Amino acid sequence: MKTLIATGALAALLGSTGIVMAEDLRMSHVRPQGATIDLELTAFADAVREATDGDVNIELFPASALGDYTTVQERISVGAVEMATQPAATGIDRRMQIASFPYIASNWEEAQSIYGPGGVIHETMAELYAEQGITMLAAYPVYFGGIALNTEAVNPGSTEDNGIKVRVPGIKSFQLTGEALGYIPSPIPFSEAFTAVQTGVVDGVIGSGAEGYYASFRDVTQTYVPANTHFEVWFMLINTDTLNGLDAEDQEALRTAAVEFENTRWGVAEEDQTRNEQRLVDELGATLVELSDEELAGMSETVRAAVWPEVLQDIGEEWGQSILDRAGN
């Protein structure tokens, strides 16, 4: 009885003095500890802790420790995980393929206008996440995608069939893009992709970029083709009920820190891509293929003609085309 009285007295004291218990939030991401995103999220968590006077503490879980990104997105939706910064899980809502449409942007300036704050895909993805009970706090530009091979490239500037078999994600747009660029696409889960390349089941990988290949495929990359296959963007997410459960000042501090996190990333992402491409050469001895503007334009034209109509049918032609139109395509 004395314990119950003491507990009740403590609760009353906390309520009467306006003391708020600290909120501990788990943040998942897909890269190993010490990777660029891990370091940037560490800085973000520190900024949030400082801005909220310790009311909001974000604990990072690198390397998909809380589950793969598809599972984590589902868990955020129901509040089982609080936060993540990761790719969109298109299996949950096919319309989310709009974020990884191939060759929407041809350079970083175009990418920022489409995927950055105020951009059509930025706004569209926020709306799609909201339907799942998730608030999108920021977009995180990663890189333009390319092709990593554990062999020499065969006519890398051409879209003619080259006989090279590559792993692609189980996402329709990537499968069709690989085929349109002349490769033989083989959908393989990410967890099995490295072994598939190492054992010769496939000769390379499509679906990532220099940073991703350096992080996860460095030992099986002999050639890198910067084909600009797609623009890779991840999203900082939080369960909407979790966000709304914070007091107004902490919510504002969290949102402000997320905006600063995104703006900072847009300022360094292009340089980061160049640095990681050079790391493949300098540290791994890989060959970096140089593609001309004409070759890249030819790839873009071929993929748009072959892939876009197919994916639009998958996500809703009228809906998808309206977004592409707003993006200037």
C-alpha positions in Angstrom: 0.0 0.0 0.0 2.8 2.4 0.8 4.4 1.6 -2.6 1.1 2.5 -4.4 0.8 5.7 -2.4 4.4 6.7 -3.2 3.9 5.9 -6.9 0.8 8.0 -7.0 2.4 10.9 -5.2 5.3 10.8 -7.7 3.0 10.9 -10.7 1.0 13.8 -9.2 4.3 15.6 -8.6 5.5 15.1 -12.1 2.1 16.3 -13.5 1.9 19.3 -11.3 5.5 20.5 -12.0 5.2 20.0 -15.8 8.1 17.6 -15.9 8.1 15.6 -19.2 9.8 12.2 -19.4 12.4 11.8 -22.1 11.3 10.1 -25.3 13.6 7.4 -26.6 13.1 6.8 -30.4 14.8 4.0 -32.4 16.1 5.0 -35.9 16.8 2.2 -38.4 19.0 2.6 -41.4 20.5 0.2 -44.0 24.2 0.9 -44.0 27.0 -0.4 -41.6 28.1 1.6 -38.6 30.6 4.2 -39.6 29.2 4.7 -43.1 28.3 8.2 -44.3 24.6 8.0 -43.5 25.5 6.6 -40.0 27.7 9.5 -39.3 25.2 12.1 -40.6 22.4 10.5 -38.6 24.6 10.6 -35.5 25.0 14.3 -36.0 21.2 14.6 -36.5 20.5 12.7 -33.3 22.9 15.0 -31.4 21.2 18.1 -32.8 17.8 16.8 -31.8 18.9 15.9 -28.3 20.5 19.4 -27.8 17.5 21.3 -29.3 15.0 19.4 -27.1 17.2 19.7 -23.9 17.4 15.9 -23.8 13.6 15.3 -24.1 14.1 13.4 -27.4 16.8 10.8 -27.7 17.3 9.0 -31.0 19.2 5.7 -30.9 20.6 4.4 -34.2 20.3 0.8 -35.4 22.6 0.5 -38.4 22.9 -2.3 -41.0 19.1 -3.2 -40.9 19.4 -4.4 -37.3 15.7 -4.0 -36.8 14.8 -5.8 -40.0 15.1 -5.2 -43.8 13.7 -1.9 -45.0 10.4 -3.4 -46.1 9.8 -4.9 -42.7 10.8 -1.7 -41.0 8.5 0.4 -43.0 5.6 -1.9 -42.0 6.7 -1.7 -38.4 6.8 2.1 -38.5 3.3 2.2 -39.9 2.0 0.4 -36.8 4.3 2.1 -34.3 6.4 -1.0 -33.5 9.5 1.0 -34.7 9.6 4.7 -34.3 11.9 6.0 -37.1 14.0 5.1 -40.1 16.0 6.6 -42.9 15.8 4.2 -45.9 14.6 3.5 -49.4 10.8 3.3 -50.0 9.3 -0.2 -49.8 7.5 -0.4 -53.1 5.8 -3.7 -52.3 3.6 -2.0 -49.7 2.4 0.5 -52.2 3.3 0.1 -55.9 2.9 3.8 -56.5 6.1 4.3 -54.5 8.0 3.1 -57.5 7.7 6.7 -58.7 10.7 7.5 -56.4 13.0 5.1 -58.3 11.7 5.7 -61.9 14.8 5.5 -64.2 16.2 8.5 -65.9 13.8 11.1 -64.5 16.7 13.5 -63.8 19.9 13.8 -65.8 21.9 15.9 -63.4 22.0 17.1 -59.8 20.3 20.4 -60.4 17.3 18.6 -62.0 17.3 16.0 -59.2 17.1 18.6 -56.5 14.2 20.4 -58.2 12.3 17.1 -58.4 13.3 15.2 -55.3 14.2 18.1 -53.0 12.0 20.3 -50.8 9.0 21.6 -52.8 9.7 19.1 -55.6 6.9 16.9 -57.0 8.3 13.6 -55.9 9.2 15.0 -52.5 5.6 16.0 -52.0 4.1 12.9 -53.6 6.1 10.5 -51.4 5.1 12.5 -48.3 1.5 12.0 -49.3 1.9 8.2 -49.9 3.7 7.7 -46.5 0.9 9.7 -44.8 -1.6 7.1 -46.0 0.4 4.5 -44.1 0.4 6.4 -40.8 4.0 7.6 -41.4 5.3 11.2 -41.5 8.1 11.9 -43.9 10.5 14.3 -42.2 13.1 14.6 -45.0 14.4 13.2 -48.2 18.0 12.0 -48.3 19.7 12.2 -51.7 22.3 9.4 -52.1 23.6 9.1 -55.7 22.9 8.5 -59.3 22.9 4.7 -59.8 25.3 2.7 -61.9 26.3 -0.8 -62.7 29.0 -2.8 -60.8 30.6 -5.8 -62.6 32.9 -8.5 -61.5 34.2 -8.7 -65.0 35.1 -6.4 -67.8 32.3 -4.3 -69.4 31.1 -5.2 -72.9 30.2 -2.1 -75.0 29.1 -0.3 -71.8 28.0 2.8 -73.8 25.6 0.7 -75.9 22.2 -0.7 -75.2 22.7 -3.7 -77.4 22.6 -7.1 -75.8 25.9 -7.8 -74.1 25.3 -11.2 -72.5 26.2 -10.1 -69.0 23.9 -11.4 -66.2 23.3 -9.0 -63.4 21.4 -9.0 -60.1 18.6 -6.5 -59.9 16.2 -5.8 -57.0 12.8 -7.4 -57.1 11.3 -4.1 -58.4 9.8 -4.0 -61.9 11.5 -0.7 -62.9 15.0 -2.1 -62.2 14.3 -5.4 -64.0 13.1 -3.6 -67.1 15.9 -1.1 -67.0 18.6 -3.8 -66.8 17.0 -5.5 -69.9 16.7 -2.2 -71.8 20.4 -1.5 -71.2 21.4 -4.8 -72.8 21.9 -6.9 -69.6 20.3 -10.1 -68.5 18.5 -9.2 -65.3 18.1 -11.7 -62.4 15.9 -10.6 -59.4 17.8 -11.7 -56.3 17.2 -10.6 -52.7 19.9 -8.2 -51.4 20.9 -10.6 -48.7 21.9 -13.1 -51.3 23.4 -10.7 -53.9 27.0 -10.7 -52.8 27.2 -14.5 -52.8 25.5 -14.6 -56.2 28.2 -12.4 -57.7 31.0 -14.1 -55.8 30.0 -17.6 -57.0 29.4 -16.5 -60.6 25.6 -16.9 -60.5 25.6 -13.4 -61.9 28.4 -11.2 -63.2 27.4 -7.9 -61.5 24.7 -5.8 -59.9 22.3 -3.1 -61.0 20.2 -1.1 -58.4 22.8 0.8 -56.4 25.6 3.4 -56.9 29.2 3.8 -56.1 28.6 4.3 -52.4 26.5 1.2 -52.1 28.8 -0.9 -54.2 31.8 0.2 -52.1 29.9 -0.6 -48.9 28.5 -4.0 -49.8 30.2 -5.3 -53.0 33.8 -4.0 -52.8 35.3 -7.4 -53.0 33.5 -8.4 -56.2 33.7 -5.2 -58.2 36.2 -5.0 -61.0 34.3 -2.5 -63.2 32.0 0.4 -62.5 29.7 1.9 -65.2 28.2 5.2 -64.0 25.1 4.8 -66.2 22.9 7.1 -64.1 20.3 4.3 -64.1 18.1 6.1 -61.5 18.4 8.7 -58.8 18.6 7.0 -55.4 16.8 8.9 -52.6 16.0 7.6 -49.1 13.5 9.1 -46.7 13.6 10.0 -43.1 10.4 8.6 -41.5 8.6 8.6 -38.2 5.4 7.0 -37.0 2.8 9.8 -37.1 1.3 8.9 -33.7 4.8 9.0 -32.2 5.4 12.4 -33.6 2.1 13.7 -32.5 2.8 12.4 -29.0 5.7 14.8 -28.6 5.0 18.2 -27.1 4.7 21.0 -29.6 8.2 22.4 -28.9 9.9 19.0 -29.4 7.9 18.4 -32.6 9.1 21.7 -34.0 12.7 21.0 -32.9 12.6 17.6 -34.6 11.2 18.9 -37.8 13.7 21.8 -37.9 16.6 19.4 -37.4 15.3 17.2 -40.2 15.1 20.1 -42.6 18.6 21.1 -41.7 19.7 17.5 -42.2 18.2 17.4 -45.7 19.6 20.8 -46.7 23.1 19.8 -45.6 22.9 16.6 -47.5 21.9 18.3 -50.8 25.0 20.5 -50.4 27.5 17.5 -50.2 25.8 14.6 -52.1 27.2 15.2 -55.5 30.7 15.6 -54.1 30.1 12.4 -52.1 29.2 10.5 -55.2 32.4 11.6 -57.0 34.5 10.6 -54.0 33.0 7.2 -53.8 33.5 6.5 -57.5 37.1 7.4 -57.0 37.4 5.1 -54.0 36.4 2.2 -56.2 39.4 3.0 -58.4 42.0 4.0 -55.8 41.2 1.5 -53.1 39.9 -1.5 -55.1 41.7 -1.0 -58.4 38.4 -1.1 -60.3 38.0 0.3 -63.8 35.8 3.4 -63.9 34.2 3.5 -67.3 33.8 6.9 -68.9 30.5 7.5 -70.7 30.0 10.4 -73.1 26.9 12.7 -72.8 25.7 11.2 -76.1 25.9 7.6 -74.7 24.1 8.6 -71.5 21.4 10.4 -73.6 21.0 7.2 -75.7 20.6 5.1 -72.6 18.0 7.5 -71.2 16.0 7.6 -74.4 16.0 3.8 -74.8 15.0 3.2 -71.1 12.3 5.8 -71.1 10.7 4.3 -74.3 10.9 0.7 -73.1 10.4 1.0 -69.3 8.2 4.0 -68.5 5.0 2.7 -70.2 5.3 -0.7 -68.4 5.9 0.8 -65.0 3.1 3.4 -65.5 0.7 0.5 -66.1 1.8 -1.0 -62.8 1.4 2.2 -60.7 -1.6 3.7 -62.5 -1.0 5.4 -65.8 -2.9 8.6 -65.3 -1.6 9.1 -61.8 2.0 8.4 -62.7 2.0 10.4 -65.9 0.7 13.5 -64.1 3.7 13.3 -61.8 6.1 12.9 -64.6 4.5 15.8 -66.4 5.0 18.0 -63.3 8.6 16.8 -63.1 9.1 18.2 -66.6 9.1 14.8 -68.4 
